[in-house]
Amino acid sequence: MGSSRISIADVKHVAKLAALQLSDAEEARMEAELNTILAHMDELSEVDVSSVTPTLHSVVAAGALRPDVVLPSLSREELLQAAPAREADGFAVPKVLDGDG
């Protein structure tokens, strides 16, 4: 795998920042896994992409959104028939915020 770029001290530092408590075995596993990830990133950085056109998306999806079309819907009275509680011309809902907050 080559030389390690992430040390146990680095793993402990990041774990502390993330408020994680890792056992010695977990710290050793994280060190190995993070170094493996960085080794893969090193391999990817060696790939020649100079002839690849930069894109915002990996898949071209022209016209992915449908046009807005107005369709008939239920009337207010039909919708309110399913309401467990009504208030004026709408649904009654429990208060979730105090006026003080």
N, C-alpha and C positions, 0 to 999 in steps of 0.2 A: 504494500500500500504506500510505501514511501515514508517520508518523515511526517510525524504527527504535528498538526498545526493547532489542534485544540488539546489543552492539557486538563488534567483533573482539576487544577486550580481554576481554569476557565469555566469548567462545568459547574463547580461549586459556586462561583461568582454569579453565573447566570441563574442557577437554581435559587440563590438567595434573592436576586432581583425579582424573580417570578414567585417568590414566597413558596417555594417547593422544598420539601424535605426528602432528600434522596438517600438511600442506603449506599454503602460502599459499592455493592454489586451494581446498583442502578447508575451510580456515577461512572463506573468503569464501562458499563454498556453504552451510556450516552457519549462518553469520550470516543469509543470505537465507532459508534454509528455516525456521529457528527464528522469524524475524520473521513469515514467512507463517503459521506455526502460531499464533502469538500474535494475528495479525490475525483469523484464523478464530475463535479463542476469543473475541475481542472481539465479533464478529458474533453468536456464540451467546449471549453474556451479554446481548445486547439483546432476545432473544426473550422474550415475556411468557409465563411458565409459571405464573402465579398461580392459574390454574384447573385445573392438572394435579395430581392426587393423587400424593403421593410414594409410591414403591414400593421394595421391596428387589430385585425382579427385573423385568426387562422383559417376561417372558412368564409368564403364570399357568399353572402346571403342577400341578394338583391330582392327588394320587395318583400322583406320578411314580415312586415306589418300589414294587416288587412286594412282596407279603407273603412272609415267610420260610416256606419249605416244606422239610421234611426229606425227602430223596430217598435212595434206596439208593446206596451208593458201593462202590468196590473194597475188598476185604479188605486187611489189612496185608501178608499174604503175596503177594497179587497185585501190590501196589504195589512191594514189594521185589524182585520178579522182574526189574524193569527197572533196578535199582540197579547201577552199575558196581562198587561195593564196599559190603559190609554190615558193620555193627558192632552186635552184640547184636540188638535188634529194630528197627533203624533204618538209615538211610543213613549210610555213613562218608564224611566230608568232610575235606578237608585243613585243617590248623590254619592260621588266618589271623592270630591274635594271639599274641604271646609272653606268658608269665606276668609278665614284667617291665614291660610297657607300660601 
